[in-house]
Amino acid sequence: MTAKMKGAVTARYRWMVVSRLLAATAGGYAVASLFGALMAFGLPQVSGLTLADGVVIGTMLGFVVHAGLFVFAFSPIRAGRVWGWLLGAALVMAVMLWAAGGNALFPPAPH
């Protein structure tokens, strides 16, 4: 590889890696935390679990989702598409959580 070619590829490649790393960490965290909150709020309502059990299961599943999204962020598809999927998933889960009555500031009272 020549010096001219190496310099041109390196800057673009570094920005691509930074974008994917931000998608994996920040975007993955946002989606995983929304997923965990949705599970923590929704599981007790649909399955009869206690609120504490729903929180524990939602948290554990959130870790699994975050690990999967981290791998997805470095998949061979374009970085813009990765960001689109993450934003779309976050939006859908935020709307579902809002529609179910979940609120981060005022959580539901235990039954």
N, C-alpha and C positions, 0 to 999 in steps of 0.2 A: 504494500500500500504506500503510495507516495505521500509526502508531507502535506501537499495541497489538498488531496482527497481526504486525508485523515482529519484535518482541521474542519472541513466543511461537514463531514458526517458527525463528528463528535458533538458539536453544538446542538444540532437537531436531535441527535440521539439522547443527549443529556436532558433536554427539555421534555422529550417523550417519556423518559424514565421518571422524571420529576412529576409529570402529570399523572402517570399511572400509580406512582407511589402515593400521591395525594388522594387519588381515587380509591386506592386500597385502604388507606388509613382513615381519612376523614369521611369519605363517602361510605365506606364499609361500616364504619362506626355508626354513622347516622342511620343507615338502613337496619343494621343489627339492633340498635337500641330501640328503634321504632317497632321492629319485629318482636323484641323481647317485651316491650310495653304492651303491645297488642295481645300477645300470648298471656302475659300476666293478668291483663284485664279481662280477656275473653274466655280463657279456660275455666275459671270459676263460674262464669255465667252459663256456659253450655254443658259442662261436665259434672258440676256439683262438687268440684274440689274446693278446698279452703283457699282463701286469698294468699296465704303464705305458700301453699303448694304451687299455686299458679305463678307466683313470683319466682320461686326456685326453678320450676320447669322452664318458664319464659327466659330466665337468665341463662340457663344451660343451653337452651336452643339458640339463644342470641350469640353465644360464643361459637357455636357450630356454623351459624349463618355468616358471621364475620370471617371465619377462616375460609369458607367457600367463596365469599366475595373477594377476599385477598387473592386467591388463586385466579378467580375470574378477571380481576383487574389486569393481570399479566398474561392473559390469553392472547392469541395471535390476532384478534379482531382489533379494529381501529380504536384509539383511545377515546375519540369523540363518541363512539357507540357505547363504550363502557360507561362513560359519564351519563349518556342518555338513559341507559338501563338503570343506573343507580338513582338518578333523579326521578325517573318514572316510578320505580319501586318505592322510593321514599314518599312520593306524593300519594300513591295509592294507599300505602299503609297509614299515612297521616290522616287521610280522609276516612279510612275505615275506623281508625281509633277515635276520631272526632265523632263519627256517626254512631259509634257504640257508646258514646258518653264518657269516654276516657279523657282526662285532662291532667296534664303534668302538674299544674299548680294546685288543683283541688281534686285529689284522687277520690274515688268512690268510697263510701263508708263500708266497712265489713258487714256482712250479713250475719 
